[in-house]
Amino acid sequence: MESDEYDFQEDETEHDHHAEADVDNGMRLNWKTVWTAPEECLTIMRKTSFTLLIHLSEEDVLRFNFANVDIAFEFYQQYAKHHGSGARRSRSEKRGEVRIRQEFVCHRQGFRSPKFYSMPNRQKRPRAETRCGCPARMLLRMDDESGRWHVVYFSNAHNHHVLELRFSSMLPGHRKMSEADIEQMNDMRKGGIGVSRIHGFMASLAGGYHNVPYTTRDMHNVNAKQRREGGLDAESCLRYLRECKTNDPALYYKEVVDGEGVLQHLFWCDGTSQIDYQVFGDVVAFDATYKKNVYLSPLVVFSGVNHHNQTVVFAAALVADEKEETYVWLLQQLQTSMKGKAPVSIITDGDRQMKSAIEQVFPEAHHRLCAWHLLRNATSNIGKPKFTRMFRDCMLGDYEVRTFQRKWFEMVEKFGVVDKRWVQDMYERRHSWATTHIRGKFFAGFRTTSRCEGLHAVISRYVKSRYSYTEFLHHFHRCLMFVRAKEVEDDFECAKGDPVMSTNLKQLERSAADNYTRTIFYLFVPILDRACAMRVVDSEDNGSYFIHTVSRYGTPGKDWRVVATSDMREARCTCIRIECFGVTCEHIIAVLVLNNVHEIPRSLILSRRTKDTKLVAVQSMGVIWDSVQLTQHWCLMDWYRKVCKIACHSTEKFQFARDIAMLMLNHFENEDAGDTSFPPEGPPTEGGRGLARNPPRRNTKGNGAHGGKKTQRCRLCREVGHNRTTCPDRRTMESSGTVADDMDLMDIDKLYDNLSGDLYATAEIPSFQCSDSDTQAGFANSDFAGTNTSVPVMSLAD
């Protein structure tokens, strides 16, 4: 090979005692061989401790020349590292626009500026003094004819103590992450692994922390540099959604940008969420959560419950504020993305802006207020535990309208709160929270927004307040994958076998097992057990239908009326449990047993509770290209890890694997350099608008005008200056607080396992008969419905 092809050469080769040098890994490398492929060999030098560099004299260095300044500086850095110092670039000289001289110096060259010794308002302790005017340096000059850089002066005489190799590698100039390490770190961060754990993983691969040439701080700096080089975060997140849409054509997203180009609102939902909404979108709950991104923009999540009684996500949005017009825009986008389908019922925490927006966009939807928030508001606004208990009775009691009104006014007069604005407002909004006025409306077991709170807790495991919009979208997608994986697991449980029959009504139980999902089936089994205690005491033939009177054995005075056709294909009960929860009650089961029916009629099985409810819709989840790329990356990593394990034990195998790897690398780099089909800036912006700018940091709800810290109040009495533990009224108010907390007691471990969200209370409520409680309580409560109810019998036409 000709000498002018070498990137790094000796001017003369008469010093034979430096022609070869021992290397730590047992290899024998010749200088001419080493510097023929400089990029490859410099990489080896960064990984290996060369005695070759240690024994080089100043005269030897003066005989070298380099193809360019970068290779020369890399050499000087490695030389300085193995001699216990660092290196940095210093002065240079140009002839016109061409640089002809370059100087490299020791990292301790020069002196600190005097102004840093006399800073009047210094907040931090001064850093250690590192500059001492060290004269060690290396001067290069470019040859005009060959264009190569020759060493014209070299001195390794330091005026300070040099470091050991284990310490010199910790100098900032020698701490550097390779491109392969950066790629691996990025892939692991996409999986939710923190920087500290990634650093530990790298150390385990390298054989110890001392073999990792960078620290966690360097890794954080690389991440920060990538964020800066990534351009505008707002535009980057929109580009990410556009890329996702190429793989999931059903994905819908919409953004709002103000006149200055600042991203205000962002709404999105993928194809799977749209399918879930078409099946389970009759009941929707949504709430806002905070501190899920670096801009503190509120996150609004629309969710529901699927056929496994699990929480499903319909859509999500990042908004600039929580004004009425913002919620109107969100609900309009939800309606547009879901092909105009409107929910039957909506449950919120009682926010007035939400309520007004729902009335404008979905005027026909039943709006229910969260029972837990109402009890908490009763405690904070009235502050009397007995009032809270009576208010709870009025809210959950299954009374007639006249009975509800009598109890309400008795309670108001007893506590003298007639003039309280909150009490008046609650009475005006009674159709949104009182069981008396909600009976017969389907809420799929929702009576609180605890499913939203539970989902927020799960999201918090995946997203952090320091995440940008782009990072948030990546990790929010991971959260959705986790939620949907739980649904797949339950689908498998339904498909892998049949449950064991345990009741006396085995034929009806088998029919339920064939239709219902496993979760709903286990909630239905207690109903079959209670049906065995029911008796049909009277039947009235009205021609096309029968009216059956059902009573519980041993409990005279309590009865229910079941209206059923003569062929028992349709039936309705005055307890209205099937309308509220979507599962047949024990009273209808008793009538089925009377008529010797062996299968539950299809009209009594709500489709959203069955196993095959999603088989009608084709599930187009779409494959995110980033996931495919990540899978391919780890496959190659696995194969090449095996190659490395075998090749490192033999010089011949190592050289063969090295040559093949360098050949492939050069080929792929040249191929990618000529490929312009995938521009780095991604698809063009929609509508020809300019790039979206990043939003400012938001003030979350409850914060001051300047984003100050929210005032902490006691959870019991809502006063400032103490907490729940030290509250002076704890003894008198604890019972009321327990009522509110038990309303939605959530087992977090179980929540993470199956995301059931609203973990329904199973405690009996003996003070009244409840027909609109949570799903499991409604199924299990044997005192369900009233005595000799005067609710009119429903016709089958209704």
Protein Blocks (a to p, Z undefined) as FASTA:
>chain_A
ZZklpfbdcfbfkbmmlmpccdfkopacdfklmmmmmmlmmmmmmmpccfklmmpcfklm
mmpccfblklmmmmmmmmmmmnopacdddddddehjacfbdcdddfkgcjddfklmmcfk
lfbdcdddfbgoiabdcdddddfklopacdfbdcfbdfbdcddfklmmmpmklgccdfkl
mmmmmmmmmnopafklmmmmmmmmnopaklpgcdfklmmmmmmmmmmmnopfklmmmmmm
mmmmmmmmmbccdddddfkopafbdcdddfklmmmmmmmmmbccddddehibfnopacdd
dddddfkopacdfbdcddfblcfklmmmmmmmmmmmnnopacfbdcdehiaklmmmmmmm
mmmbccdddfklmmmmmmmmnopaklmmmmmmmmmpccdfklmmmmmmmmmmmnopmmpm
klmmmmmmmmmmpmklmgoiaeehpabfklmmmmmmmmmmmpcfkbcfklmmmmmmmmmm
mmmmmmmmmmmmmmnpccddfbfblmlmmmmmmmmcfklmmmmmmmmmmmmmpccfbdcd
ehjaccdddddehiahiacdddddfklpaccdfklmmmmnopacfklmmmmmmnopabdc
fklpcfklpmklmmmpccdebpafklmmmmmmmmmmmmmmmmmmmmmmpfklmmmmmmmm
mmmmmmmmmmmmmpckbcfklpadehhiacdddddddddehiafkopacddddfklopah
iafklpmklmmmmmmmmmmmmmmgccfklmmmnonopacdfbdcfkbccfbbcfklmmmm
mkgcjehiabdcddfkZZ
